[in-house]
């Protein structure tokens, strides 16, 4: 998995693409939480349109949730808005929400469009 991260207008604008895996997800979170603009509770919108996840298993989702738990303090009460127009990505994001919820204080939600995602993200 690859990622492009920009900080604009008070939030992180992320593009995730390529084949996702547990190790790359950990690398992404580490990159994000060590970014000079990152603060616990930051806002993140991630375009996951080109993310390959078909190969991920329930076990992989659980492992990624544990990655989040290991970074719980640094992530804080961040808000993550995922742009996932495809049905499979949308469903996997919803499942991930269930797995990660007990492991962090952040909030994540999945949206079909960038406009919906930004409206939710900035509605705090």
N, C-alpha and C positions, 0 to 999 in steps of 0.2 A: 504494500500500500504506500502510496505517496501522498503528500499533502503540501498545500500552498497556504500559508497563513499571512494575513494582512490585518493590521489594526487600523480601523477607520471609524470615525464618528463615535468613539467610545465603546466599540465592540470589536470582537475578533471575527473576521470574515474568512472562512476556511473553505477550501476545495479539497475533498478527499477523492482519490481515484486509484485505480489499479486493484490488485487482489489483496483483500484484507486478511489479516491473521492476528493472532494474539500478540506476538512480538512487535509487529508494526503498530498495533494499537497502543501498546505501552510506550513505544518510541514517540508516537504522536502526542500522547498526554504529557510525556516528559518535556517534549519541545514546547508545548503550549504553556505549561506551568512554570517554565524557566524563561519564557519570553520577558523582555524588559518591561512590557506594559501589563503583564499578568498580575492580577490581584485575586485572592480568594473571593469568589462571588462575581467574577467577570461574566460578561455576556458573550455567547458564541453562536454564530450561525454557520452551519456546515452544509455545503452543497455536496450531496452524496450520490448525485445522478449517475456518475461514472464509476462508482465503487462496486467491485466484484465481491459478492458475499455468498453466492450460491453454494459454495463448498463448506461454509461454516456449519458447525454442529451446535447443538444445545450446550454441549460441554465447552465449546469455544466461547459461547456467549457468557457462560458462567465464569470462565477464566478472565475474560475481559472485564466483567463486573468486579472480580477480585483485584484486577489492576487498578480499578477506580478506588476500591477500598484502601489500597496501599497508598493512595495519593489524596485521601479524603480531606485532610487538613489543608493541603495546598489548593485543592479544587474549591473547597468551601461551598457556599450556597450559589454556585454558578448556575447560569441558565443556558442550556444547549437547545437550539432549535435546528432540527435536521430537515433539510429539503430533500424529500424522497418521493418523486412522482410515480415511480414504478411500484406495482402492487407487492412484489416480493420484498423490496427494500423497505417499504412502508410497514409490512407485517413483521419483518425482522427487527425493525426499530421498536415497534410496539412490544415485542417479546423482550428485547433488551431492557426496555423501561422496567418491566416486571422484575427481571433478574438484578438490575443494578440498584433499585430503590432502597433495599435495606443496607447497602454498602456505602452510601454517600449522602451528603446533605444537599446536593445539587438537584436541579429539575431538568428533565429532558422531555421534549415532545417532538413528534414527527408531523410534517406538513407536506402537502402536495405541491405548494408553490412558495417561491421566495417571498412574495408579498405577504402571504399568510404568516410565514415564519417570522419575518421581521416585525409585523404588527404584534405578534405574541411576545417576541423577545423584548421589544421596547415598551411593553405595556406595564412595566413595573412602576 
